Amino acid sequence: GAVVSQHPSRVICKSGTSVKIECRSLDFQATTMFWYRQFPKKSLMLMATSNEGSKATYEQGVEKDKFLINHASLTLSTLTVTSAHPEDSSFYICSARIPGEAGNTIYFGEGSWLTVV
Amino acid sequence: LAKTTQPISMDSYEGQEVNITCSHNNIATNDYITWYQQFPSQGPRFIIQGYKTKVTNEVASLFIPADRKSSTLSLPRVSLSDTAVYYCLVGGISSGSARQLTFGSGTQLTVLP
């Protein structure tokens, strides 16, 4: 299957600082990538849809100024958590779909654990 | 938006066949049904996808009745390593949005020795 890679897998940052998580499609070009957030023992919640070359589309309740998403190339999307607070600590997962693939299957990255101290 | 309903949890023993059913009464004509497996602290992994009838691959089978209002993931001869959360997703992506691919609660499968 398609490979989507995230980096870093784990990151610890201090309150008030910003942290960037990268999501790469390794063997295909992804015009669209998706960012999810997951709390322990809970399901995934869609945060935003990242479109190459245009602004991201955020889900209701997600602060776009806090969770900055950039999709500068067909293989890279980044999520920057700005002015991080302990409540931002969570598991962040990106995904991408292969354009034109039947069923529009989305493939997920390994996830990134963010801990804000 | 096709909401999905799955059992919260299931237990099984090694070597048994496990069937997890997902209800999706509001499935649309163009929607596909996709199942994912998720281990703790990992992203979901694609297992199988189908549109109608039966689909089989090297790890699972997917049974979809004619009305497509439900689907059943079948895992043959499970092992301890199949302990994970299984999600059923229904929908597709239109206009670049994953809004239709909303995760339900998933099913925690625990395989016992």
Interface residues (C-beta under 8 A of the other chain):
Chain A: G1 V4 Q6 T31 T32 F34 Y36 S43 L44 M45 L46 T49 N51 T57 E59 F91 I93 C94 S95 R97 A102 G103 N104 T105 I106 Y107 F108 G109 E110 G111 W113
Chain B: Y32 T34 Y36 S41 Q42 G43 P44 R45 F46 Q49 Y51 Y87 G92 I93 G96 S97 A98 R99 L101 T102 F103 G104 S105 G106
